[in-house]
Amino acid sequence: MMLRVLTVLFVAQLALVAVLYWPAGEAPTSRESLITGVTADAVDRVELSNNDGATLVLVRDAQDWRLDLGFPADKNKVNALLGVLLDEDPGFPIADSGTAATRFEVSQTNFQRKITLRSAGAQATAYLGSSPGLRKIHARSESENAVFVLPFSSIDAPVDIDSWLDTRLLAQQALSAFSLYGVEYVLKDGRWSRSDNQDSDEDKVTALTQVLANLQISGLVDSADDDAASAGEALRMTMGSDEQRSQLAVLHNPDSDRYYLQSERYGEIFSTSAFDAERLIEAASALLEDHR
């Protein structure tokens, strides 16, 4: 009985100390999200930077999220970032002072990530800092001193282009026409026809279109990349619809055994996996056998 009474008194003392000594004389309070006053649906620009000065900008247009360079962004990744800042309950703050902000790397001059969200007529900034554990990160809204712990990681808010690219930006989901070394294939009434009036092998065409529908990139290649510059053409084709078509080339450097995709649509070269590149070459080669 005495032990129970002492336990209750001890807990009560802890609560009293927390109330009496919390900065500014206020008890900590929970809230709905780290950032308030901005909604995820309204945000149309996200600016990310690290303490080394690297920056990355994401913008939302009428279609979806894009990098400010014009490439489609991974919308699931963007939505996850907005969700943790605008919709995730951060719980109770663990500290509330400028000194704590510096210690947890969420101050204006010492941070892991600075993230600014902009919408029409409003903007808000958050800082992400050190990690107290797996999938946890210290975070602070610029408008206050309170430091919270969010279920997130700074690696989920990178400042490099490749990490935000939609890896399926070259995938052709609704292909209705393509040409392969002089022979044009057009989809009409559910069947593929050939410009040379020969019968199309539907199985081979389907195999190729399925590869194109699932084609993925792994990154944007720098224009000064020597490996890509030394790569030779392994395949070239034109594809799209009756209204809009563009060329796609598969490049291969046999010395490094690396593959690249040269896109006329984006005017850039992207890296890709050997798996995707070789599947595309194999499917196209099967069709080319019928051209002989």
C-alpha positions in Angstrom: 0.0 0.0 0.0 2.8 2.4 1.0 4.6 1.6 -2.3 1.6 2.5 -4.3 1.2 5.8 -2.5 4.8 6.7 -3.0 4.6 5.9 -6.7 1.5 8.1 -7.2 3.3 11.0 -5.3 6.4 10.6 -7.5 4.4 10.8 -10.7 2.6 13.8 -9.4 5.9 15.5 -8.6 7.2 14.9 -12.1 4.1 16.4 -13.6 4.4 19.4 -11.3 8.1 19.9 -12.3 7.2 19.8 -16.0 4.5 22.4 -15.6 6.6 24.7 -13.4 9.8 24.6 -15.3 8.6 24.4 -18.9 9.9 27.5 -20.8 7.7 30.6 -20.8 5.8 29.1 -17.9 3.5 27.1 -20.3 2.7 23.4 -20.3 3.6 21.6 -23.5 0.7 21.1 -25.9 0.1 18.8 -28.8 -1.2 20.0 -32.1 -2.4 18.7 -35.5 0.7 19.3 -37.5 4.2 20.8 -37.4 3.3 23.5 -39.9 -0.1 25.3 -39.6 -1.8 27.9 -41.8 -0.9 26.0 -45.1 -2.7 23.0 -46.6 -1.2 20.3 -48.7 -3.8 20.9 -51.5 -2.8 24.6 -51.7 1.0 24.1 -51.8 2.3 24.7 -55.3 6.0 25.1 -54.7 8.5 23.3 -52.4 12.0 24.6 -51.9 14.5 22.3 -50.2 18.1 23.1 -49.1 20.8 21.7 -46.9 23.4 23.5 -44.8 26.0 23.2 -47.5 23.9 25.4 -49.9 22.6 22.7 -52.2 19.0 23.5 -53.2 16.2 21.8 -55.1 12.8 23.2 -56.2 9.6 21.3 -56.9 6.6 23.0 -58.5 3.0 21.8 -59.1 1.4 22.6 -62.5 -2.0 21.8 -63.9 -0.9 18.1 -64.3 1.2 17.2 -61.4 4.5 17.8 -59.5 7.6 18.6 -61.4 11.2 19.6 -60.8 11.7 23.2 -61.7 13.8 21.9 -64.6 10.6 20.5 -66.1 11.0 16.8 -65.4 8.1 14.9 -63.8 8.7 14.4 -60.1 7.8 11.4 -57.9 4.4 12.5 -56.7 4.3 9.9 -54.0 7.5 11.2 -52.5 6.3 14.8 -52.6 3.0 13.8 -51.0 4.8 11.9 -48.2 6.9 15.0 -47.5 3.8 17.3 -47.4 2.0 14.8 -45.3 4.6 14.6 -42.5 4.9 18.4 -42.4 1.2 19.3 -42.7 -0.9 16.3 -41.7 1.2 14.3 -39.2 0.6 14.8 -35.5 4.0 15.8 -34.1 3.0 15.0 -30.5 4.4 17.1 -27.7 7.5 19.3 -28.1 10.7 18.0 -26.5 12.2 21.5 -26.1 11.4 25.1 -26.6 14.4 27.4 -26.8 16.9 28.8 -29.3 19.7 26.8 -27.6 17.7 23.6 -28.1 17.1 24.5 -31.8 20.9 24.7 -32.3 21.6 21.5 -30.4 19.0 19.6 -32.4 20.2 21.2 -35.7 17.0 22.9 -36.5 18.1 26.6 -36.2 18.2 29.1 -39.0 22.0 28.7 -39.2 22.4 25.1 -38.3 20.1 22.5 -39.9 20.1 19.3 -42.0 17.2 20.5 -44.2 15.3 23.7 -44.7 12.0 23.2 -46.4 9.8 26.1 -47.5 6.3 25.5 -48.7 4.6 28.2 -50.8 1.0 28.6 -52.0 -0.9 31.6 -53.3 -0.6 34.3 -50.7 1.0 32.1 -48.0 4.3 30.4 -47.2 5.8 28.4 -44.3 9.3 27.1 -43.5 10.3 24.1 -41.4 13.8 22.8 -40.4 14.8 19.2 -40.1 17.7 18.3 -38.0 19.5 15.5 -36.1 18.0 12.0 -35.6 17.2 10.6 -32.2 16.6 7.1 -33.6 15.6 5.1 -36.7 13.0 6.9 -38.8 12.9 9.8 -36.4 14.0 13.4 -36.9 14.0 16.6 -34.9 11.9 19.2 -36.6 10.9 22.8 -36.0 8.6 25.3 -37.6 10.4 28.6 -38.4 7.6 30.5 -36.7 8.3 29.1 -33.2 11.0 27.7 -31.0 9.3 24.4 -30.1 11.2 21.3 -31.3 9.3 18.1 -32.2 10.2 14.6 -33.2 8.7 13.4 -36.5 8.6 9.9 -38.0 10.8 10.9 -40.9 14.4 11.1 -42.1 16.5 13.7 -43.9 17.1 11.1 -46.6 13.4 11.3 -47.4 14.0 15.0 -48.2 17.1 14.9 -50.5 18.4 17.8 -52.5 19.6 16.0 -55.5 17.6 15.7 -58.8 17.8 11.9 -59.2 16.1 11.2 -55.9 13.0 13.2 -57.0 12.7 12.1 -60.6 9.7 10.1 -61.6 11.6 6.9 -62.7 8.7 6.1 -65.1 8.9 9.4 -67.0 9.8 7.6 -70.3 7.3 4.8 -69.9 4.7 4.7 -72.7 1.4 3.6 -71.1 -0.9 4.3 -74.0 1.3 3.6 -77.1 -0.7 3.7 -80.3 2.1 4.0 -82.9 5.9 3.4 -83.2 8.4 2.9 -86.0 11.4 0.6 -86.0 14.1 1.2 -88.6 11.8 2.1 -91.4 8.7 0.1 -90.6 5.8 1.8 -88.9 3.4 0.1 -86.6 0.0 1.6 -85.9 -2.7 0.4 -83.5 -6.2 0.5 -85.0 -9.3 -1.3 -83.8 -7.3 -3.3 -81.4 -4.8 -4.7 -83.9 -1.4 -3.5 -85.0 -0.7 -2.9 -88.7 2.6 -2.4 -90.5 3.4 0.3 -93.1 5.0 -2.3 -95.4 1.6 -4.2 -95.5 3.1 -7.3 -93.9 1.2 -9.0 -91.2 2.2 -8.0 -87.6 3.2 -10.6 -85.1 0.8 -9.5 -82.3 2.7 -11.4 -79.6 6.0 -9.8 -80.5 4.4 -6.3 -80.7 2.6 -6.8 -77.4 5.9 -7.9 -75.8 7.6 -4.7 -77.0 4.8 -2.4 -75.9 4.7 -4.0 -72.4 8.4 -3.4 -72.0 7.9 0.3 -73.0 5.0 0.6 -70.6 7.2 -0.4 -67.7 10.4 1.3 -68.8 12.3 3.0 -65.9 15.2 5.3 -65.6 17.6 5.6 -62.7 18.9 9.1 -63.1 19.7 12.2 -65.2 23.1 12.0 -66.9 25.3 15.1 -66.7 26.2 16.5 -70.1 29.9 16.1 -69.2 29.6 12.4 -68.4 32.4 10.7 -70.3 30.9 7.2 -70.0 27.7 8.2 -71.6 29.5 10.3 -74.2 31.4 7.1 -75.2 28.3 4.9 -75.4 27.2 3.7 -78.8 23.7 3.3 -80.2 22.2 -0.1 -79.6 18.6 0.7 -80.6 16.6 3.6 -81.9 12.9 3.9 -82.4 10.1 6.5 -82.7 7.0 6.1 -80.6 4.0 7.9 -79.3 0.6 8.6 -80.9 -0.7 9.9 -84.3 -0.5 13.5 -82.9 2.8 13.4 -81.1 5.9 11.2 -81.5 9.5 11.3 -80.4 12.6 9.3 -80.7 14.1 7.1 -78.0 17.5 5.6 -78.3 19.2 2.9 -76.2 22.9 3.6 -75.7 25.5 1.1 -74.4 29.1 1.5 -73.4 30.6 -2.0 -73.6 33.7 -0.9 -71.6 31.6 -0.1 -68.5 28.6 -2.2 -69.5 26.3 0.7 -68.7 23.1 1.6 -70.5 21.5 4.9 -71.2 18.3 6.2 -72.7 18.5 9.2 -75.0 15.1 11.0 -75.1 14.1 13.4 -77.8 11.0 14.3 -75.8 13.1 15.7 -72.9 16.3 16.5 -74.8 18.3 14.6 -72.2 20.1 11.3 -71.6 19.0 9.2 -68.6 20.7 6.2 -67.0 18.8 3.0 -66.9 19.4 -0.6 -65.6 20.8 -3.3 -67.8 17.6 -5.3 -67.1 15.3 -2.7 -68.6 17.7 -1.8 -71.5 18.3 -5.4 -72.5 14.6 -6.3 -72.3 13.9 -3.5 -74.7 16.6 -4.4 -77.1 15.5 -8.1 -77.0 11.9 -7.3 -77.7 12.8 -4.9 -80.5 15.2 -7.4 -82.0 12.5 -10.1 -82.1 10.4 -7.7 -84.3 13.3 -6.8 -86.5 13.6 -10.5 -87.4 10.3 -10.1 -89.2 11.7 -7.2 -91.3 14.1 -9.5 -93.2 
